[in-house]
């Protein structure tokens, strides 16, 4: 039977603290951690990498919690400091931190005393260049059978077994390590959703969510840690809610978003409240409740204003535009779209929430396409959907499939069946990697629209291939 207690070595022989990375602290110089993180993100863009570096990550590096960066960060750091090696920057050799030791070795306390549990869960979710061994382990843990998810295992490292039920509590009170593991679980779920869609993830994500709320029930000794745990649990509830949303389980999604909103209201967390309302607006739009979508988007904007993020306000403006489109108010929709575009043009900033990393020009175009589609302007919808698919980073497979499915549907409804079939075939090519009921539902709608055109060039091939798809339960 799974145990939720800490093992003896964890209670009687606590880990020695990690060695601070003084070399990395030296290269930061007089810049603040946030300023240096912004330089890292800028350097990443220069070489086509995508990292979610923030002040907390820099702090973890300098504290020695991240003994060796993942491959994306390695490329960025070596680009920033040409001629230096990772060792010159204070990192340990990769072979020393690969984490290949058997689990038993860790529980018996025989591993490297400086290799803290968080070291094994420090992979940046936006490292789009996979280390094949590590990424395959992540993918299999979520996408195939087995009782545990990687996210749950992240929490299990600190005393909550992956199969823990809500009533079980960790032995002792949670601290910063548990908060870090919870934050990492959120990042990993988002990474796998970006690449593979929600259908294979939703049920397996329930265990880490139960574990997160068990940590809250246990209570942290420090207020700062308690705040991180509440924020992390709320963000995890939103992530699990999104998995439910994208896999067509709208009632489950609504419940998870409500849970996140309650957590935000309890702790006065404006950022979490804005995120919960943002997703609630999207869900209401998809569920055919445009007035609710509009009110949720407006509530999200009220919560987000003190945060100072133009990009967040831009996204929320698009959520509002979706509500107006659902209400068939074209003029109000256009005003919201113009406002969202103007806010987006202000650029990214350090105030942008980490979860918004998906929101770039491709997503802006994709959400605008959805508004025009709802309004029945198929030509403009197709223009924006095509641009969204072209702009999307190919590593974000799910969104590439989503935008292309939107394009196929807009073309079909706009009287361009041959082009619609071509776009639909591209989506079918991606469905081997993506499991999203939302995308499959869109594609099924496109197929119905194309049925009267089955004699048109390419349409019959698309319809036959679509008909051969296995049907999801």
C-alpha positions in Angstrom: 0.0 0.0 0.0 1.3 3.5 -0.9 2.6 5.4 2.1 2.4 9.1 2.5 5.0 9.3 5.3 8.5 10.6 5.1 11.2 7.9 5.2 13.5 7.6 8.1 16.5 9.1 6.3 14.5 12.2 5.4 13.6 12.8 9.0 16.8 11.8 10.8 19.4 12.8 8.3 18.3 16.0 6.5 20.1 17.0 3.3 23.0 19.4 3.7 22.3 22.7 2.0 23.4 23.1 -1.7 26.6 25.0 -2.4 26.0 28.5 -3.6 27.0 29.2 -7.2 29.3 32.2 -6.6 30.7 32.2 -10.2 27.2 32.7 -11.6 26.5 35.4 -9.0 29.6 37.2 -10.2 28.6 37.3 -13.8 25.2 38.8 -12.8 27.2 41.8 -11.5 25.1 44.7 -10.3 21.9 43.7 -12.2 19.0 42.6 -10.1 17.8 39.0 -10.6 14.8 40.2 -12.5 17.0 42.3 -14.8 19.4 39.5 -15.4 16.5 37.1 -16.1 15.3 39.5 -18.8 18.7 39.4 -20.4 18.6 35.6 -20.4 15.2 35.6 -22.1 16.4 38.2 -24.7 19.5 36.1 -25.4 17.3 33.0 -25.8 15.2 34.8 -28.4 18.4 35.8 -30.3 19.3 32.1 -30.9 15.7 30.8 -31.3 15.4 29.2 -27.8 12.4 29.6 -25.5 13.1 29.7 -21.7 10.8 30.9 -18.9 13.6 32.5 -16.9 12.5 34.7 -14.1 14.1 36.1 -10.9 13.2 33.0 -9.0 15.1 30.8 -11.4 18.2 33.1 -11.1 17.9 32.8 -7.4 17.8 29.0 -7.5 20.9 28.9 -9.7 22.8 31.2 -7.4 21.7 29.3 -4.3 23.1 26.1 -5.9 19.7 24.4 -6.2 20.1 24.0 -9.9 23.5 22.3 -10.2 23.4 22.0 -14.0 21.0 23.8 -16.4 19.0 21.9 -19.0 20.1 21.9 -22.6 18.1 25.0 -23.6 19.6 27.1 -20.8 23.0 25.7 -21.5 22.8 27.0 -25.1 21.6 30.4 -23.9 24.3 30.8 -21.2 27.1 29.7 -23.6 25.7 32.3 -26.1 25.7 35.0 -23.5 29.2 34.2 -22.3 31.2 33.0 -25.3 34.4 31.2 -24.5 33.2 30.0 -21.1 32.1 26.5 -20.2 29.3 25.5 -17.8 32.0 24.8 -15.2 33.4 28.3 -15.6 29.8 29.5 -14.8 29.8 27.5 -11.6 27.8 24.5 -12.7 28.5 20.8 -12.1 29.2 18.4 -14.9 26.0 17.1 -16.4 27.1 13.5 -15.8 27.0 14.2 -12.0 23.4 15.4 -12.0 21.6 13.2 -14.5 19.5 11.6 -11.7 20.0 8.0 -12.9 20.4 6.6 -9.4 17.8 4.0 -8.4 15.0 5.3 -6.3 16.1 3.0 -3.4 19.5 4.8 -3.3 17.7 8.1 -2.7 15.4 6.8 0.0 18.3 5.1 1.8 20.3 8.4 1.8 23.2 7.1 -0.2 23.1 9.7 -3.0 25.0 12.9 -3.4 24.1 15.0 -0.4 24.2 18.1 -2.5 21.7 16.7 -5.1 18.5 18.0 -3.6 15.1 16.6 -4.6 14.3 19.8 -6.5 17.4 19.2 -8.7 15.6 16.3 -10.4 12.6 18.5 -11.3 14.2 21.6 -12.6 13.6 21.0 -16.3 12.4 24.2 -18.0 9.0 23.4 -19.5 9.8 25.6 -22.5 13.0 23.8 -23.4 11.7 22.7 -26.9 14.9 20.8 -27.7 14.4 17.5 -25.9 16.9 15.4 -24.2 15.5 12.2 -25.6 16.0 10.1 -22.5 14.5 12.5 -20.1 11.6 13.7 -22.3 10.6 10.2 -23.2 10.3 9.3 -19.5 8.1 12.4 -19.0 6.0 11.5 -22.0 5.5 7.9 -21.1 4.6 8.7 -17.5 1.7 10.8 -18.7 0.7 9.3 -22.0 0.8 5.6 -21.2 -0.6 3.5 -18.4 0.8 3.2 -14.9 -0.4 4.6 -11.7 1.8 7.7 -11.3 2.4 10.8 -13.2 5.6 12.7 -13.2 3.9 15.6 -11.6 2.6 13.4 -8.8 6.1 11.9 -8.4 7.4 15.4 -7.9 5.2 15.8 -4.9 5.8 12.2 -3.8 9.5 13.0 -3.4 8.5 15.1 -0.5 6.3 12.6 1.3 3.0 12.4 -0.7 2.7 9.2 -2.6 1.4 9.6 -6.2 -1.8 7.7 -5.4 -2.5 9.6 -2.2 -6.1 10.4 -1.6 -7.3 13.8 -0.4 -7.7 12.6 3.1 -4.1 11.7 3.5 -1.7 14.3 4.8 2.1 14.5 4.7 4.0 13.8 7.8 5.2 17.1 9.2 4.5 20.5 7.8 5.3 21.4 4.2 8.1 23.8 3.4 9.8 25.5 0.4 10.8 22.1 -1.1 7.2 21.1 -1.4 6.2 24.5 -2.8 8.9 24.1 -5.5 7.8 20.6 -6.4 4.2 21.8 -6.7 5.3 24.7 -9.0 7.3 22.2 -11.1 4.3 19.9 -11.4 2.3 22.8 -12.9 5.1 23.5 -15.4 5.4 19.9 -16.5 1.6 19.5 -17.1 1.6 22.6 -19.3 4.6 21.3 -21.2 3.0 18.0 -22.0 -0.3 19.6 -22.9 1.5 22.0 -25.3 3.0 19.0 -27.1 0.4 16.3 -26.9 -3.0 17.8 -26.0 -5.2 17.0 -23.0 -6.9 13.7 -23.5 -4.1 11.5 -22.3 -3.3 13.7 -19.4 -6.5 14.7 -17.6 -7.2 11.6 -15.4 -3.5 11.2 -14.5 -3.4 14.8 -13.3 -6.0 14.2 -10.6 -3.4 12.7 -8.2 -1.0 15.7 -8.0 -4.0 18.0 -7.5 -5.3 16.0 -4.5 -1.7 16.0 -3.2 -1.5 19.7 -3.6 -4.6 20.3 -1.5 -3.4 17.8 1.1 -0.3 20.0 1.4 -2.5 23.0 2.0 -4.4 21.2 4.7 -1.2 20.3 6.4 -0.3 24.0 6.8 3.1 25.6 6.3 5.1 27.1 9.1 6.0 30.2 7.2 3.5 32.6 5.6 5.7 33.0 2.4 5.6 29.3 1.9 1.9 29.1 2.6 1.3 31.8 -0.1 3.4 29.8 -2.6 1.5 26.6 -1.8 -1.9 28.3 -2.2 -0.8 29.9 -5.5 0.7 26.6 -6.7 -2.4 24.7 -5.8 -4.6 27.2 -7.6 -2.5 27.2 -10.7 -2.5 23.4 -10.7 -6.3 23.4 -10.4 -6.4 25.7 -13.4 -4.1 23.5 -15.4 -6.2 20.4 -14.6 -9.3 22.4 -15.4 -7.8 23.2 -18.8 -7.1 19.5 -19.4 -10.7 18.8 -18.7 -11.8 21.7 -20.9 -9.7 20.7 -23.9 -10.9 17.1 -23.5 -14.5 18.1 -23.6 -15.3 17.6 -19.9 -16.8 21.1 -19.4 -18.5 20.4 -16.0 -15.2 19.1 -14.6 -13.4 22.1 -16.0 -15.9 24.5 -14.4 -15.5 22.9 -11.0 -11.7 23.1 -11.2 -11.8 26.8 -12.2 -14.2 27.5 -9.4 -11.8 25.8 -7.0 -8.9 28.0 -8.2 -11.0 31.1 -7.9 -12.0 30.2 -4.3 -8.3 29.7 -3.5 -7.5 33.1 -5.0 -10.3 34.9 -3.2 -9.3 33.3 0.2 -5.7 34.5 -0.1 -6.3 37.8 -2.0 -4.1 36.6 -4.9 -5.0 39.0 -7.8 -2.8 37.1 -10.3 -4.5 33.8 -9.6 -7.9 35.3 -9.7 -7.2 36.9 -13.1 -6.0 33.6 -14.4 -9.0 31.7 -13.1 -11.5 34.2 -14.6 -9.5 34.2 -17.9 -9.9 30.4 -18.3 -13.5 30.6 -17.1 -14.3 33.1 -19.8 -12.8 30.8 -22.4 -14.7 27.8 -21.1 -18.0 29.7 -21.1 -17.4 30.8 -24.7 -16.8 27.2 -25.8 -19.8 26.0 -23.8 -22.1 28.4 -25.7 -22.6 30.9 -22.7 -21.4 34.1 -24.3 -22.8 36.5 -21.6 -21.0 34.5 -18.9 -17.9 34.6 -21.0 -18.1 38.4 -21.3 -18.7 38.9 -17.5 -15.8 36.5 -16.6 -13.4 38.3 -19.0 -14.4 41.7 -17.5 -13.9 40.4 -14.0 -10.5 39.1 -15.0 -9.5 42.5 -16.3 -10.5 44.1 -13.0 -8.4 41.6 -11.1 -5.4 42.0 -13.5 -5.2 45.8 -13.6 -3.0 46.1 -10.5 -0.5 43.6 -11.9 0.9 45.9 -14.6 1.1 43.4 -17.4 0.0 44.8 -20.8 0.2 41.3 -22.3 -2.1 39.9 -19.7 -4.6 42.7 -20.3 -4.3 42.0 -24.1 -5.2 38.4 -23.6 -8.2 39.3 -21.4 -9.3 41.8 -24.0 -9.4 38.9 -26.5 -11.5 36.9 -24.1 -13.9 39.8 -23.9 -14.0 40.0 -27.7 -15.0 36.4 -27.8 -17.9 37.1 -25.5 -19.1 40.0 -27.6 -18.7 37.9 -30.8 -20.9 35.2 -29.1 -23.5 37.9 -28.5 -23.3 38.9 -32.1 -22.2 42.4 -31.2 -19.7 43.1 -34.0 -18.9 46.7 -33.0 -18.1 45.8 -29.4 -16.1 42.8 -30.5 -14.0 45.0 -32.9 -13.4 47.6 -30.1 -12.1 44.8 -27.8 -9.9 43.4 -30.6 -8.4 46.8 -31.3 -7.7 47.3 -27.6 -6.1 43.8 -27.3 -3.9 44.5 -30.3 -2.7 47.8 -28.9 -1.9 46.3 -25.5 0.0 43.4 -27.2 2.1 45.9 -29.2 3.5 47.3 -25.9 5.6 44.2 -25.7 6.5 41.7 -23.0 7.6 42.7 -19.5 8.7 41.2 -16.3 5.2 41.7 -14.9 3.8 39.0 -17.4 2.7 35.9 -15.5 4.8 32.7 -16.2 1.7 30.8 -17.4 1.3 33.3 -20.3 4.4 32.0 -22.1 2.0 30.5 -24.7 0.6 33.9 -25.6 2.5 35.2 -28.6 1.6 36.6 -32.0 0.3 33.2 -33.1 -2.2 33.0 -30.2 -3.3 36.6 -30.8 -4.0 35.7 -34.4 -5.7 32.4 -33.5 -8.1 34.0 -30.9 -9.0 36.8 -33.4 -9.7 34.1 -36.0 -12.2 32.5 -33.5 -14.0 35.9 -33.1 -14.4 36.4 -36.8 -15.5 32.8 -37.2 -18.2 33.2 -34.5 -19.4 36.3 -36.3 -19.6 34.4 -39.5 -16.9 36.3 -41.4 -15.2 33.3 -42.8 -12.8 35.1 -45.0 -11.3 37.2 -42.2 -11.3 34.2 -39.9 -9.4 32.2 -42.4 -6.8 34.9 -42.9 -6.1 35.1 -39.2 -6.1 31.3 -38.7 -3.7 30.8 -41.6 -1.3 33.4 -40.1 -1.6 31.8 -36.6 -0.6 28.4 -38.0 2.3 29.9 -39.9 3.6 31.8 -36.8 3.3 29.0 -34.3 6.5 27.4 -33.1 6.3 23.9 -34.5 7.3 22.4 -31.1 3.9 23.5 -29.8 2.2 20.7 -31.7 -1.2 21.0 -30.1 -1.6 24.7 -31.0 -0.3 24.1 -34.5 -3.0 21.5 -34.9 -5.6 23.8 -33.3 -5.0 26.7 -35.6 -4.9 24.5 -38.7 -8.2 22.9 -37.7 -9.6 26.4 -37.3 -8.3 27.3 -40.7 -9.8 24.1 -42.3 -13.2 24.9 -40.8 -13.2 28.6 -41.9 -12.2 27.6 -45.4 -14.9 24.9 -45.6 -17.6 27.3 -44.4 -16.3 30.0 -46.6 -16.9 28.0 -49.7 -13.3 26.8 -50.4 -13.6 23.0 -50.0 -10.4 22.0 -51.7 -8.2 24.3 -49.5 -10.2 23.1 -46.5 -9.4 19.5 -47.3 -5.7 20.3 -47.6 -5.6 22.0 -44.2 -7.7 19.1 -42.7 -5.1 16.6 -44.0 -2.4 18.6 -42.2 -4.4 18.3 -39.0 -4.8 14.5 -39.5 -1.0 14.2 -39.8 -0.6 15.9 -36.4 -3.2 13.8 -34.6 -0.7 11.0 -34.1 1.1 13.3 -31.6 -1.9 15.3 -30.3 -4.8 14.0 -28.2 -7.4 16.8 -28.0 -11.2 16.2 -28.1 -11.6 19.8 -28.9 -9.6 19.6 -32.1 -11.2 16.3 -33.1 -14.7 17.9 -32.6 -13.7 20.9 -34.8 -12.4 18.5 -37.5 -15.6 16.5 -37.3 -17.6 19.7 -37.9 -15.4 20.5 -40.9 -16.0 17.0 -42.3 -19.8 17.5 -42.1 -19.6 20.8 -43.9 -17.4 19.1 -46.7 -19.7 16.2 -47.2 -21.7 17.9 -50.1 -18.4 18.5 -51.8 -17.0 15.0 -51.6 -16.5 14.9 -55.4 -14.2 18.0 -55.2 -10.5 17.4 -55.6 -8.9 16.2 -52.4 -12.1 16.3 -50.3 -12.9 12.6 -50.7 -9.4 11.7 -49.6 -9.8 13.8 -46.5 -13.2 12.4 -45.7 -12.1 8.8 -46.1 -9.1 9.4 -43.9 -11.2 11.2 -41.3 -13.7 8.5 -41.2 -11.0 5.9 -40.4 -10.0 7.8 -37.3 -10.6 5.8 -34.0 -13.4 7.5 -32.1 -12.7 8.8 -28.7 -14.8 7.6 -25.8 
